[in-house]
Amino acid sequence: MRSFGCERCYGEDAPVSWRDHAALFENAGEIWAESHLVVSIWRCRNCGQPFVYVWMELIDWHGGDDAQYATLVPVDLHELDTLHAMHEQLDVPFIGNLGAGRRRLDFDRPTRKPRWLGWRSGPFPVDWGH
């Protein structure tokens, strides 16, 4: 796998808390924002490594406890340029394939199931949530 980030933002140990880990980053710009899908760029406050942040809410229309998923994937400068060019048309396959060949931090909050936080690798699904 390629080398990304520092020990604080991309260390081997999985963070204990999404909220505490997210505090290590600053929002460096929005790429896309809809009611059920947000894509933005976050940067590590310590080393400056850019990450793409993807938040999705999957609406099931039953009970209001809709599943939510957040992902942080480190990106290189070429990928960052490609993301910035998506302000009018979101390339969902490109974003999901950013997970290929590197770790990403996932926070899963499925409907009526336990929450999960940890490192995964490989492509990941990006869903409009409708």
Wavefront OBJ file of the C-alpha trace (Angstrom):
o trace
v 0.000 0.000 0.000
v 1.087 3.577 -0.640
v 2.231 5.772 2.197
v -0.233 8.415 3.402
v -0.611 10.729 6.371
v 1.003 10.677 9.791
v 0.640 8.557 12.908
v -2.166 10.787 14.209
v -4.424 10.721 11.135
v -3.470 7.394 9.529
v -1.759 5.323 12.204
v -2.015 1.553 12.391
v -4.386 1.456 15.364
v -8.039 2.087 14.625
v -9.432 5.113 16.449
v -11.706 4.502 19.427
v -14.108 7.349 18.608
v -15.186 8.796 15.254
v -15.829 12.177 16.863
v -12.369 12.362 18.485
v -10.639 11.249 15.293
v -12.630 13.694 13.136
v -11.417 16.533 15.396
v -7.895 15.922 13.983
v -9.078 17.296 10.620
v -10.171 20.617 9.175
v -12.676 20.945 6.384
v -10.766 22.063 3.283
v -13.679 22.387 0.890
v -16.960 20.920 -0.182
v -17.191 18.884 -3.382
v -20.853 17.859 -3.255
v -23.673 18.307 -0.752
v -27.158 16.898 -0.912
v -29.490 15.907 1.875
v -28.290 12.282 1.844
v -24.803 12.482 0.324
v -21.919 14.778 1.233
v -18.442 14.665 -0.301
v -15.800 17.056 0.975
v -12.063 17.379 1.438
v -10.599 17.202 4.924
v -6.954 17.854 5.835
v -5.024 16.523 8.794
v -4.268 19.431 11.132
v -0.902 17.815 11.947
v 0.600 16.822 8.560
v -1.733 18.380 5.963
v -2.590 15.065 4.266
v -5.803 15.518 2.239
v -8.627 13.009 2.663
v -11.917 12.692 0.851
v -14.782 12.514 3.346
v -17.960 10.777 2.195
v -21.125 10.789 4.300
v -24.235 8.888 3.211
v -27.649 8.398 4.721
v -29.659 5.537 3.256
v -33.377 6.206 3.523
v -35.517 3.122 4.135
v -38.801 4.979 4.879
v -39.467 2.855 7.994
v -39.184 4.242 11.513
v -36.868 7.174 10.819
v -33.675 5.503 12.113
v -31.995 5.573 8.722
v -28.560 4.049 8.235
v -25.613 6.444 8.028
v -22.106 5.763 6.804
v -18.992 7.949 6.846
v -15.673 7.230 5.175
v -12.300 9.001 5.232
v -9.926 8.066 2.406
v -6.494 9.649 1.903
v -5.876 11.054 -1.563
v -2.836 12.180 -3.515
v -2.548 15.564 -5.261
v -3.676 14.242 -8.663
v -6.792 12.682 -7.108
v -7.412 15.888 -5.179
v -7.376 17.884 -8.447
v -9.838 15.404 -9.982
v -12.157 15.757 -6.974
v -12.079 19.552 -7.147
v -13.164 19.360 -10.792
v -16.392 17.552 -9.782
v -18.293 20.627 -8.630
v -20.980 20.130 -11.326
v -20.969 16.359 -11.918
v -20.070 13.882 -9.196
v -18.119 10.848 -10.450
v -19.413 8.216 -8.009
v -17.343 5.277 -9.389
v -14.139 7.361 -9.161
v -14.819 8.208 -5.514
v -15.665 4.617 -4.544
v -12.533 3.320 -6.264
v -10.296 5.629 -4.215
v -10.315 2.863 -1.607
v -8.466 0.485 -3.954
v -4.903 -0.082 -2.785
v -5.173 1.851 0.494
v -6.858 1.840 3.871
v -9.835 3.996 4.686
v -11.562 4.721 7.958
v -15.213 3.682 7.991
v -17.870 4.590 10.525
v -20.995 2.501 9.982
v -24.273 3.173 11.758
v -26.689 0.703 10.176
v -30.377 0.779 11.036
v -31.114 -1.124 14.264
v -27.650 -2.714 14.354
v -24.469 -1.961 16.347
v -22.183 0.854 15.182
v -18.773 -0.042 13.779
v -15.564 1.998 13.440
v -12.360 0.747 11.887
v -9.962 0.446 8.988
v -10.979 -1.259 5.760
v -9.393 -1.336 2.344
v -10.650 -1.727 -1.176
v -13.309 0.046 -3.202
v -16.418 1.129 -1.287
v -20.013 1.805 -2.293
v -21.179 5.379 -2.727
v -24.960 5.714 -2.715
v -27.219 8.702 -3.311
v -29.397 7.470 -0.430
v -32.766 7.700 -2.155
l 1 2 3 4 5 6 7 8 9 10 11 12 13 14 15 16 17 18 19 20 21 22 23 24 25 26 27 28 29 30 31 32 33 34 35 36 37 38 39 40 41 42 43 44 45 46 47 48 49 50 51 52 53 54 55 56 57 58 59 60 61 62 63 64 65 66 67 68 69 70 71 72 73 74 75 76 77 78 79 80 81 82 83 84 85 86 87 88 89 90 91 92 93 94 95 96 97 98 99 100 101 102 103 104 105 106 107 108 109 110 111 112 113 114 115 116 117 118 119 120 121 122 123 124 125 126 127 128 129 130
